[in-house]
Amino acid sequence: MPPTLADALRSFTDDDLLELFTSRGDLTAQLPQSLSQLAARSSTKVSVRRALDGLHRPALQLLQTLAVLPPPVTLEAAARALGCAAGEVGPVMEGLRVRALVIKGADAFRPIRTVLELLPEKSGLAPDVVQAAQRGQRIVADFCPQPPPLPDATAERFPGGRAAQAAQHALEMTSLVAGIARWDGLPGVLRRGGVAQRDHRRFAADAGAAPEVWSTAMHAAWSLGLLAHDGEDWQATAELAAHLEADDADQWALLVDAWLSSSHIPSLAGEPVDPSPTGSGSRAGGPRAALSDETRRAGARERRRLLLQHIAAQARERDVRASTDAVMHLAAWLFPLVPAPGVQQEARFALAEAEAWGLLADGVPTALLESVLSGERAAEALRALLPPQVDQVILDSDMTITVPGRPTAAVQRLLEWAESDGRGPAATGRFTPSSIAAALRTGTSADHMLHALRDRAITPVPQALEFLITDEARKVGRIEVRSAQSVLTGEEAHLDRLFASDEASMLGLVRLAPTAALATVRPALAADLARRAGMVATGDTDASAPHPRSARRASAPAAGRPAVPAAMLISAGEGTQGPTDPSLRLEPAEAVRRIRAAEENPSTSRHGVSDRIRAAIAEGGELRLGIVDGRGGIVEKRARPLSLNAGRLTARDAADGTEFTVLVHRVTLG
């Protein structure tokens, strides 16, 4: 009898299991309690379909070849059909084996039954493949076991130029996120979520960035909870201030990791919703909105990371350039089941976004790419590329401010008072009446500005700049804002009594006129306190009265208003509390340890009815079933389970070969 998948898994080494759990992460969510249950789980259609989606072209072609050759198939027979040497087929076959898609017998291989059921149309195989296979002829014309090579990189025109370019791009992304705190005129929230195209383009232009670069930075900030909305406007959250206190490199490391871990493709913002198969992609729904669920695409996170990993792997061996055409060709090799227009689009956007983060410079991988993919020392890798920070500025009589290097946080705040004249690690700006007025409107005083400039400047503050700041402060004016929730009116003598009462401090009273005052408490509480002071309170004292819209808008996420960060959004198949949710998955090494422990102590594992039925389906074995009839009795049958879907078991009676279907909750096992 040929070995079953459960038999094959029992022969797996710890390294084999580690590779299985690494390549098929869905198996580590709600980890099976035994290898038999693992065989059943890994044979389900949902899990196998997900595994097939992760196969590259040669693995898929090999599976399709195994499906048409008479089983079982030796490496030599598979190699003849693929037109290559057995040594080239071996690594690909091994990859399928450790993914539990192929079972290895004594000296041959066969795919599991679910794979045969789910294999797509045998694209890439020659016509009349069955007859050709029977004659031992080649049936695959373009089998290529190695990924397509990227072209060689050209030499740098200036040594270190690409490293400097990567550092500049990284700093520009952190600067875009820092700019959220200085937004002038908050972008509204569309009814379907996200930012309107006009706001998208306006804010990108104001920041001096391309729209796709701006949306890439904003999506990372959204994922980190630095940007959110209250249902009406997008704005900074309280977490942004703490984020900006960190070093530039630490800020960048958090942002780029959020981008790499996201299922969104930020550059899809502005692209038509639901592109047509021909690539024209227009529909009445219009363009996708940035910061919305319309830029999410199932599997995008895994495909982006794998594509960048392959680019980094080739860069370790030689200097390569990830040109658009070459990367599209590589993506088609990696993801053969993704429609061509979609995979080409994702490859193009992945390159552009990686370039914006500084992971690539003119298509050439930088030192930042490897550190980000490994998840370690990303901030240190960027710091190694950055020049030292500068804590002083130069002020000139022509109203310019110059920072001869990378500014510290304190110096960066001075630059925000000027209109930028340049970008990059060394920055220049020019003080203008509008820039000074804008700074004053944020709450900065003229005295504070002059003191900060004198403290940081290595040159005297020009007299003209002092006059500009004081003059603008006089024009802008200054008012004091206090909170108030209730208006109290009455005769002057009665209000005098209220101000003199013990309850006045609790009311937080402010006299507006002899017969009017403001209180900082709600009307209902103000009325109650006035009564306790010995007065009769009338008017609007309903505590449930709705607040005006202006009051709701003033309560921004930074002040504690509920926001909607990206992590809370759920789309079909992702982010749900189930086996596909990455947050529920165990680390592969921990999954190996637990399943080994369960195998060694079978008494601690739980073998439910459904798990035992799935194991029998995977192994093609028979079970003794007890089926509860309508009168509470049990009818026993020896049967071979065929499928288990939506709580219904379909099985074949071993006695007469008839098929029957029964609800699984009516089944007991002998």
N, C-alpha and C positions, 0 to 999 in steps of 0.2 A: 504494500500500500504506500503511495507517495506521501512524503511528509506534509503535514498541515502547517499553516502559518504559526499556530501555537508551538508546534515542534521546532520550527525555525527560530522563533523568538527565544526558546529555551536554550538554544545553542549560541545565542548572541553573547559576546563579551561585554564588559562594562563600556568599553569604547564604542562598540556597536550601538548599544542602547543610548549612549550619550549623543551619538550622531543622529539616531532616530528622533530623539526628543528635541534636538536642536533644529533639525530640518522640518519637523512636523510639530510645531509648538502647540497646536490645538490638543494634542494627546496629553499634555501636562496639565490642562485645566480639568479639575475633578478627576485626578489621576486614578486610573483603574487599580484595583486591589490585587491583581495577579497578572501573570503573563498571559493566561487564557483570556482574561477580560481585556487585556491590552490588544490581543489579536482580534477580538471581536470589535473593539472600538476602532482600530486602525483599518478594519475592513468595511466600515459603514460607508455609504455612498457620499455623505457629506464630507467625511474626512478624506476619502480617496480623491474626490473631485478637487478638494483644496490642495492635495499633494500633487496631482497632475498639473494644476495651474502653476506650480512652482518648478516644473521641470524645464530644462533647456532643450533646445532642438535635438541634439543627438540622443538624449535620454528618451525623448518622446518617440523618435524614429526607431530606437531599439525596442521599445515596448510594442510599437506597431508591427515590427518585424517578428517579435515573439508571438504575436497574435495570429500571424498567418502561417508560420512554420509549424510542422507537426510536433507536438510536445512529446517529451521534454526536449529542450534545445541546448546543444553544447555551445561553448564559446566559438569553436571552429565553424560550426554551421551558421551561427549568427554573423561571424566575420565574413563568410563567403557571401551571405545575402547582402551585407552592407558594403562589400567591395573593399575590405581593409584587412589588416592583420589582427589576429586574436589579441595581441598585446594592446591594440588601440581600443578594442571593445571591452577588455577586462575592467578598467577603471569605471567606465560608464555602467557596466553591469553591477559592479560592486556598490555604486551609489544607489542603484535601484534596490539592491538587496537590503542595505541598511535602512532604507526608507520603508521597508516592509511592503513593497509593491511587487517584488519578485521573490519566489521561494527557490532556494538552492537545494537540489537533491544530491545524489552521489557525485555525479559529474555533469549535471545538466540543470537547466533553469526553466521555470514556468511562471507566468504572471498570475497573481491571485484572481479569483473569479470576478470581483468587483471591478478590477481594472479592465477586464475584457468587456464588461457591460458599459463602461463609461468612456472608453477610448474614443476620441473624436475621429472623424473621417480620416482615412489613412493618407493624408496629404504628404507629398514627398516620395511616395512609393511609385514604382513603375507600373504601367498597365499590366493587367493579367498577372498580378503578384502571386496568386496561389499557384498557378501553373509554373511560373518562373521559380518559385520556391521549391516546388516538388522536383524540378530539374536541377536544383542546386545552383541556380544562376543568381546574379546580383539583382536586387529589387529596389535598392535605394541609390539614387544617382548623386546625391549631394551630401553624403554623410561627412560631417566635419567634427571630430571629437574635441578639438581645441577651439577656444573662443577666437573670433576674428581679431587680428592684431591691430592696434592703433598705430597711426603713422609716427615716425620719429619727430621729436621736437627740434625746432631750429635753435641755434645758439642765441644766447642773450646778447643784445646789443651793448648793454652795460651790466657788468657783474652785480648781482644783487637787485637788479631792476624788478624782477618778478616778485621777489620777497617783499620789496617796498610796496609794490602794487597790491599784493595780498593784504598787507597791513593797512593800507589806506582804505581798501574796500571794507575791511572788518570794522574800522573806526567809523566809516560812514554809516554802516548799519546801526551801530550803537547810537550814533548821533540822530538818526531818523527816529529811533524809539524815544530818545530823550526829548525830541521835539514834541512829543504828545503833550507834555506838561505845558507847552507854550502855544497850543492850538488857539487860533483866533477865529471864533465862530465854529461851534462844534458841529460835526457832520451828523445829520439825522439818521434814524434807523428806518429802513424800508419795511413795508408791511410783511414781506417775505423774509426779512432779516438781511443784514449786511449794509453796505454803504452804496449810495447811488453813484452812478458813473461820473456825474458832474463833480461831486465831492471828491471822488477818487482822483480824478485828473487835477482838480484844483489843489488839493493838499500835496500831491506829488510834485506839482509845479512849484508851489511855495517852498517845498523842501529841496528843490533843485535835483530831484531824482526822477528816473523813468518810472512810469506807473507800475510796471511789474516789479521793480526793485522796492518801491514804496509798499506795495501790497505784501511782498515777501517779509519785510521787516514787521509790518503791522500784524500779520498772521502769527508770527513768532511771539510778539508781545501779547496778543490775544490768548494764545495757548498758555502763556505763563501767568495769565490773570492780571497783566499790567494795564490792559485796555478792556473796557466792558461798556455796557449800555444799561440805561434804566428804563428801556422801552421806548424812549424818545430820542435820546442823543448818545453818541459814542463819546467817551471821555476817559481820562486817566482814573485808575483806582488808587486806593491808599498804598498798595504794594509798589507802585511805580517810584515813589519817593525813596523807599528803602532800596530798591533796585539801583537807582542812580547814585546812591552813596557808595556802591561797590566800585572796585577798580574797573577800568575799561575792558581789560582782558577777561575779568570774571563776568562782567555783563555780557560780553560777546559769547563766551562759552555757554552760558545759560540759554541765550537766544538761539544759537545755532543748533544746540541739542534739541530745543523745542521744535525747530523746523524739521530736523532729521527724523524726529519721532512722530511727526504729524501725518495724518492720512489726507491732509489737504494739499492741493497743488496751488499755491498762491497765484501763480502766473495765469491760471485759468480765469481769473477775474477779468471781465471784459470779453471773454470768448463766448460764442453762442452756446446756449444750453442745448444739450443732446445733439451733438454733431451728427450729421447723416453719414452713412457708411461710405459715401463718396468723398467725404471730407469737406463738403460745402458748409454744412453745419448750421444753417440758419433755421430759425423757427419763430413763431409769433411771440414766444416767451421772452425774446430779447437776450441781452448779454448777461452773463453770470455776475453776481454782485460780490465784491470783495468782502471779507469778514462774514461770510455766510456759508451755510451748508452746501451751497451750490458748487463750491470749489473742492468738495470732498469726493474722492474716488476710491472705491474699494480696491485694496491691494497696492495703493500708490506708495505707502510707506515702505513696504517690503521691496517693491521694485526699485524705488529710488536708492535705498541702501545697497542692494545687490549690485546695481549698476555702478555706483561709486566704488564699491569694493573691488569690482573687476578692473576699473580704471586704476585704482591704487595698486592692485596686484601687478599689473603690467608696468606701472611706474617704478616698482621696486627693482625690476630687472634691467630697465633701460629708460632713457628720457623719452617720454611719449607726449603727444599732443592729442587731446580729446577733441578732435574736429567733429562738427555736427554730423556729417555724413558717416564717419566711422562709428560714432557712438550710436547712431540710429541702426546701423548694421549689427552692432554688438547687441543692442536691445532686442532686435528681431531674433537673434540667436538665443538670447536668454529667455525670452517670453514668447514662444511660438504660438501660444493659444490666445494672446491678446490681439485684437484686430489691428491691422497695420496702421491705420490712421491714428488710433489711440496710442500705440507704442511709440510712434514717431513723435507725436506731440509731447508725450511724457519725457522722452529722451531730450528733446530740444529744451523743454522747460527746466529739467533737472540740471542741465549744463548752465543755463542762464542764472538760475538761483544759486548754484554752487559758486559761480563766478562772483556773484554779489556778496557772498559771505567770505570771499577770499580763499576758498578751497582750491580754486583754479585761477590761474593768471594767464590770460590769452589762451585758454584751453589746456595749459600745462599744469599738472598737479603740483600743489605747493606743500610745504611741510605741515600746513594746517590740516590737510585732508586726512592724512594717516592718524593724527592725534584725535580728530573728531570721530572717526570711524571706530577707533579703539575705545572711545569713551573715557580716556585717561589723559591727564596733563594737557588738555586743550588750551586752558588759559595760559599755562607756562609756555606752550608752543607759540602763542601769539606774543607774549611778552618778549620772547627772544627776538622777534622781528621788529619790535617797536623801539623807537628812540627814547632816551630818558625824558621824563616829564620836566616841564619848565614851570616854575612858580612865580615868574615875574614877567612884566609886559613893558613895552616901549610906547610912550605916548608922544605924538608929534603935533606941531602947531596946526597942521592941516586937518585936525580932528581924526586922525587915524590911530588905531591901536594895533600893535604887532606883537605876536607871541613867537619868539624864535625857537620853536620846537613844539613838542606835544604838551598841551596845556593840562594842568591839574584841574580838579573839580572847581577849586576856588577861582582860578583864572578863567575857566570855561564860563562861569557865571558873569564875569566882566564882559566876555565876548558877546553874551546874549543881549547886552545893552547897546550893541552896535550892529549895523547892517554888514553882513559878511561880504568881503571882497575876494575871498579865496577859500579853497578847500584843501584838506590834507592835514598831515601831522603839524605843519607850521601854518598858523592862521593869521589873517589880517582882517580888519573891519574898519568901518567909518561911522563915527557918531553923527547922527542927524537929529533934527528936532523930532521927527516921527519915532525914531528908535528910542530916544530918551523918554518921550511921552509914553510910549508903550511900556517901558520898564517901570515908570512911576505908577502907571495904572495897575500894575501887579501888586502894589503895596510897598514897593521900595521907596524910601524917602531920599530927598536930595542930600541930606547930611550923610546917610549911609553910603550913597554912591560915591561921594567925594572922599569919604574916609577910606573906602575899599580901594579906590584908584590910587590914592596917595600911598597906601600900604603896599600895593603890588607893583607900582611903577618904578623903574630904575631911572626915570627922567621926571622932572617936575611936571605937575599937572598944568597944561596950558591954561592961561587965563581965559582964553576964549571958550574952552570947554567948561570951566567953572561957571562962566556967565550963561552958557547954554543950559546947563543943568538947573541952575537956580531960576532962570527965566521960565523954563518949561514947567518947573514945579509950581511957579506962581500961576501960570496959565491953566494947568491941569486942575489945581485946587486940591483940597483934601477934606474929606468928610469922615466922620466916625460912624460906623455901622454897629448897631446893637440888635439883638433879637427881641421880638415882641409878638405875643399871640392874642392879646386882648386889649380892647379900648374901653376905658372907663370914663363916663361923663356924669356930671352932677353939679350941684351948687358948690361954690367955692368953699363954703364953711364945712360942708359935708366931706369934701375931698381932703380938707385940712385935717379933719378928725381921722380919716383913713390913713393918711401919711403918718400921723402921730401914734397909731395903734401898734400893738405887738405884731400884727399880721403883715405890716408893711414890708418887712424884710423878706417874707416868704413870697409876697406878690411881685417883688422886683420892680417897684413903681418908678416911673420917670414922668415928671410933670411936663406936659406940653403947653398948657395954658391954665389960667385960673380954674376953668371948669372942665378940663380934660387931662387924662393921664394914660400912660401905657403900662401894661403888666406883661411879664415874661412867662406867665402860666396860661393854661387853656381857659377859655371862658367859664366852663363849669367849675373849675377849681377857684378861679378868681371870684365867682359869685359866692361860693361856699366860704371863702376867707373873709369876704365883705360882710356876710351874715354873722360870722363869728366875731367881727369887730362891732356888731350891734347895728347894722344897717340893713335896709331892704334892697335886695339885688334883683333887677329885672332885665329883660333883653334876651339876646341870643346866648343862652347858657347850655345849649345842646353839645355835649362833648363829642357826639358822633358826626357833627356837621362836617361836610367835606372841605378839605383845604383847596384853595385856588390853585390853578395849574402852575402859576409862577412859584408857589411854595414847593410843589413837587419837583420842579425842575432845579430848584436851588439845592436840593438834597442829592448831591452827586455820589457816585460810587465811592469816591475818596472819603466822603463823610459818613459812609456806612450804608448807603442805599444798595439794595440787592442788585447784583449785576449778573450777566450771563456770559461767563467765560467759555472758551472753546471746549474745555474739558467736560462741560456739562451737557453739551449737545450730543444727541444720539442719532445715528442713522442706521438703516437696516443692515444687519450683518456685522456692524462694528460698534464697539462701545457698550453692547448689551451685556447683561449679567448672564453669561453663558460660556460655553467652551471657547467661543471666538474672542472673548474679552481678554486682551493681553494682561490686564491687571490681576486676573485670576490664575494665571499660569505660573507653575513652579519653575525655578531655575533648572535647566536640564540635569545638572549634576545632582541636585536635590531629588529630582524625580527618579534618577537611577538608584540613589540610596534607598528611597522609600519602597520602590517596587522590589528591590532585592530583599529588604527587611520583611516585606509582606510574604514573599516566596519562602523565606526561611521560617516564618511563623504563620503557617496557613490558618491557624485558629483565630488570628486577629483580623483576617481579611473577610470582607462581606461578599458573598456570592448570591446576588439577587436573581430572581426568576428571569428578568430581562437580560442580565449579563450572561447567564448560562445559555439562554436561547441564542443570543448573538454569537457566543463562542461556538455553538453547534452549527450555526449558519456559516461561520467562517471556515470551520473544519469540514463541513459537509457530513457531519455525523447525525445519528439518530438519538432521540430522547424518549423517555417514557412519560407521556403527558397525562395529567388528570384534568378533565374538563368538567366544570360545574354546570349541570343542566338546570333547566328552569324550575325544577322542584327541589333543588338543593342537593341532589345526588351527584356523584362523580362518575364519569365515564372514562375509563382508562384506554389509551391508545399508544401504540408504538409508532412514532412518526419522525419524519425528517423535516426540520424547520427550513423554510425557503426564504422568508423575508419577515421583517418586523418594522412596520411603518404605522405612525399615528396611533399607537396602542393596539394595532391589529396584527395577529400572527397568522401567516399563511404557511401551511405545512402540507406534506404529502404522507398519507397513511401508508405505513410499511406493509400492511396486510393486503390491500387491494389496489394501491397506487393512486387512489383518488386524492384530489387536493381539497382542502377545506380552510376556512378562515374563521378565527375566533378572537374575541376580545381578550387581551393578554391578562386582564385582571381576573378572568374566569379560569386561568390555567394554574395548575400546581404541577410540581415536578417530583417524580418518584426517585 
